[in-house]
Every structure is written in structure tokens, then in C-alpha cells.
Amino acid sequence: KDIVIPLERYTSDATKVANKKHYDERSHYLKNIELRIEDMDARNIDIQAVIPVPKQSYYWIPIEPAKEALRAINEGVAAAVKTAPDRFVGFGAIPMQDVDAALEEMDYCVNQLGFKGIQILTNINGEEISIPKFDPIWAKAQELDVLIFLHPDGFTQGERLAEHYFINMLGNPMDTTIAVHHLIFKGVLERYPRLRILLAHGGGFLPGYSGRMDHAWSARAD
């Protein structure tokens, strides 16, 4: 059957054309380590994290090809880091659609490849990352003391966001905002207090709405 990448589920034709143009103009930079280091030097950046793009998380395909793809991607990141280990650190991706496989790949990334972080998307095929089935992931991340990088990949209810690139401008930071609210309100951060989490895009709308969140928590039983 046809597989729809989450970020492209609610995307207008105009955005698809712009996305292709954007990639065609910049893909050489993404693949060329020498150009990347030159750019880092020009911008006075000492160290950069090398992270798979969210589309390469592959939560939406069967587990066996996902495991194979993510192992290849993670080893590719590790190879890139080895070209300049004083300038790059590696972050891995794990197959979150299967918790046991995700735990295995997280362990491999940290203990075999030496990665400093793991990227997890803000929802897993529409499931909240705060539900109990994912608790072993948070427990393992805390045990390994590995940084979790939360990154969105579109928005799950994006019917109103297809035009004007709203699916990225509004949908992506909104997905981060919702995911973190669930992590807090469902007690994940209370159960795993040593978790280290980095939120993409400045935390979405969370910083601007922290007061509203605190008030709702204290004022309402629901």
C-alpha cells in the first residue's frame, strides 16, 4: 500500500514544489563534510551535532525494514563523525514502533557508536510518547544518561494547515508543545527526573504558555 510520510500528509502542491527546490539547492551541502566544516569555521561554531532528518525515523513502515534502515543510517552518522571527531557528535534514531527494537538500537547507538543523543519524534504514528508502553524508553534513556532530542514531523490533525507551509510554521511547533504537555501532565518527567530532553524549535509554544499551563494544573482537577 501507499505510505505517506507524516510531514507530507497535509502539504499543498505549492509547498511540494518549494520543498523540492529547497532540497535541490542545498542537498550538496548536507552531503559534503568539507563544506560543512568551512561553514562552521565561518560562523565560529566549534562542534555540531549530526542528526538524521526526521523523515528518516521510519516509524510508519514495517519493523524489519525499519530496523535495517535505521542501523544503516546510524552507522552512516557514526562514519561522518569519525571524519572529524573533534568537530562532530552523533545522534541516533531508533524504531519507536517496536519498543524492544528501539531499546536495542538505543543501546547500540550509545554503547557501540558512542552517540551523545537519540532523536525521538513527538508522536509515534499518532500515539503520544507519554503513554505507558513507552516508559521503558524513558527508563533506558535515564539509565544511559543520553540526551533525548524531541523533534516533530508534521502535525497529526493538519487539515487546516496545508496551505502557506503552515504544517511546518505552526504544525511542527504545536506538535512539540502538545507532546511536552503530555510528558509533564502524565507524570513522565516526575517518574524519570534525571531525563535530559532537548526540544526542537525553541520548545514550540511552551515557553510562551508556561504560565497558562501552571494555572490550569493548579486550578482544575481534570
N, C-alpha and C positions, 0 to 999 in steps of 0.2 A: 504494500500500500504506500501511498504518497506520505512522506514525512515532512512536516512543516517545522522549520526552525523557529523557536519561540519569538525571537526578535523580529521575524518576518511575518508573523501571523497577522498582525494588523499594520500593514505597510502599504501606502498608496503607490501607484505606478511612478509618480514623480519622485518619491523617495527612493524607490528601487533604482531609478536611473542615476540619481545623485550619489547613492551608495556605491554603485559600480564605478562612477567617475572618481570618487574619493579614493577607492581602493586602487584603481589603475594608476593614479598619480602618486601613491605613497607606498605601494607594495614593495618596491625595490629597497626602500629604507628599512622596512620591517625585516627583510631577509639579509641585510648587509651589516655585519658586525662592525666593520671598519667605519662605515658612515655613522653608525650609532655612537661609537666612541668619539668620533670627531665632534658630533653634535653635543655630547656630554661635556667634552672639554670646552667647547664654545660657550656653554651655559653654566660652567663651573659646577657640574654635577659629578660627585666623586663615585657614587655607587648607584646602580639602577637595578630594580627587580625585574626579572624576566618571567612573565606570567602568560600562560595560554590564554588566547582570546576566549570570551565566554561561549562562543559558538562551538568551541572545541571541548565542551564538557560532555556532550553526547548523552545526556540523561534520557533523551527521547528515542533512543534506539535500543534493540535487544542487548542484554548484558554481555554476552560473549564478544561480539564485535566492539562493544564499548570498552570492555577491559583491554582488548588488544590495541585499540586506537589510543587509549589514554596511556598505556605503558609506552607506546612508541613516542607519543607527544612528550611525556615526562622525561624520557631518555634523551629526546632531542633538546629539551630545555637544559638538561644537565650537560650535554655536549657543548651547547652555546656558552654556558657559564664557565666551562673549563678553558675556553679560549682566552678568557681574561678574568680569572677568579678574584683579582683584586678590584675589579670594576662591577661585577655582576653577582647577584644572588638569585637562586632559583626558587620559584613557587610551582607547586604541582597541582594537578586536577585529579579528582577521584570520582568513580562511578557511583553517585549517590542513589541511583535507582535500586541498588543492592547493597545493603548496609555491610554485610560481611566482606564483599568485594571492596567496598570503599575503605574499610578498616585495613584490609591487607595492603591496598595501594598507598594509603597514608603512611603506614609503617615503612613501606619500601621507599617512598619519597624522602622521608626524614632520616631513616637509619642506613639506607643504602646509597641514596643520591645526595644526601646532605642538604636537602632543601630547608629553607628557613620559614616557609609558609605554604599553606594549602588554600586554593581558591574554591569556594563553595558558592553556588548561585542562591539567590534569595528565595526561590521556591523550586521544588523538585517536581516537575510536571504538574504544577498546580497545588502540590501539598506544601503546607507550612513546614519550615525547617525546625520548628519548635515542638512538633508532635512527638510523643514518647518513642516512636520507632527510631528516631534519630538520636536519642540520648547517648547510645554507645559512641557515636561520632564525637560528641562534645566531651565525653569522658576520655576518649583516646587523645583528643587534641590537648586537653588539660594535662594528661599524663606525659605526653611528649613535649609539652611546653612549646608547641608550634603555633605561629601566628595564623589565624584564620582571616582570609581576605574575602569579605562578602561583596559579591558583585551581581547586579541584576542582569536579566537578559530579556528585556521587553516587559510587558505587563499582562497579567492573566485575563483581565477584563478590559480590553483595549478598544472596544468598538468605537468609542468617541475620540480616539487618539490617533487614528490612521493618517489624517491629513496634517500637513505642515511639520512633519517629523516630531509631532507631539509624543509618539510612542517612546522616543528617547528623551526629549526635553522634559516631559512630565512623567511619563510612564516608568522609566527606569528609576529615577529618584523616589517615586512613590512606592515602587516595589520594595526598595531598600527600607523605606520608612515603615511600611507595614510589617515586613519581616522582623525588624528590630523591635517594634512594639510587641509582637507576639513573643519574641525571646524574653523580653522583660516581664510582660504580664503573665506569661505561662510559667515563670519561675526558672527558666533555664539558667540565667546568669546567677541566680541565687543558689542553684544546685551545684553549679560549677564556677565558683567565684574566682578561680585563677585562669579562666579562659582569657585569651588575648585575641581581640577581634578588631580588624580594621575595616571600616565601611567606605565603599567607593563613593565618589562624587560628594565628598564632604558630609556624608551621613544622610543624604537626601534632605527631607524637610524636618528631620528630627531635631536639629539644633534650634530651629525657629519655633518649634511647637513643644519644647520640653515643659514649659510652664503649664500648658493646657493638659499635657499628659499627667503631670504631677497632680493637678487639681482633680482630674477625673478619677485617678486612683484613690485619692483621699476622700472624695465626696460621694462616690457611688459604689454600692455593693455588687453591682453586676460587672 
